[in-house]
Amino acid sequence: MAKQPIIGIMYDFDKTLSTTDMQNYDFIPNLGMTPAEFWGATTEFTEKEGVERILSYMYMMILKAKEKGIKLTREYLRECGKNIKFYPGVSTWFKRINEYGESKGVKVEHYLVSSGTMEIVEGCSIYDCFTKAWGCEYYYNEEGEPVWPKLAINYTQKTQFFFRISKGVTDTKNDNSVNEKTPERRIPYKNIIYMGDGMTDVACMTLVKHNEGTSIAIYPEKESDKVRDLYKDGRCNFMCRADYSAGSDLERVIKLIIDKVATLNEMEKREKSLANK
């Protein structure tokens, strides 16, 4: 019996699914700061000390929480994810796309690859919709406080997850299998879709597109100029408004990709059947 084809959709989080950076909803206001103040302090620290930008914000979260007398536990950060606001249609998106895929004989899997805070993601309403999610995460001591980055994902490090998803190697501790040559991949490159919102997603967009997958640049309503150059420069296949509602342009694009995978799978089955006669 032929295997059911699988499509893997990779998502950025901030401003791709959510309306702004995940820390902006609760974490930063709880510090008594504005997003501009917090991210400005992070940039200043990066430029002064030469610390990589993602590590800078992880450090700054610990520093500012301590200054405010907030115990930065995993549970606290999860609470900071409960009020995240998403673009229209996101709450029903995953179920709708899964059901459409099944109706076409295609399994759809959703993967989050974020440079944001994993613990905050764990508290949001859509966390359980992902087959697997990766983000920047802390290692906690016996008192439950963060003391070191457990996992930090900057914009170029995101690219490793394209290969992990394709090979089915989702454990970040497993470096050997992800680098070994794999004759048959769990998800072919051409069946992988990447969705992101801008320049920080260029590395993944380009990698996916150049390997015959599909890259989609997401933009807020009336702000298409933010991603237009990505499309003009050939770094993505499509640019779609951040509307995940039923009947939206984005949904139509994803359904067309599912249709294509389903059709190619049927053609391959027919060719094998004829070859065996």
Buried (B, 14 or more C-beta within 10 A) or exposed (E): EEEEBBBBBBBBBBBBBBBEBBBBBBBBBBBEBEBEEBBEBBBEBBEEEEBEBBBBBBBBBBBBBEEEEBEBBBEBBBBBBEEBEBBBBBEEBBEBBBEBBEEBBBBBBBBBBBBBBBBBBBBBBBBEBBBBBBBBBBEBEEEEBBEEBBEBBBBEBBBBBBBBBBBBBBEBEEEEEBEEEBEEBBBBBBBBBBBBBBBBBBBBBBBBBEBEBBBBBBBBEEEBEBBEEBBEEEBBBBBBBBBBBEEBEBBEBBBEBBEBBBEBBBEEEEEEEEEEE
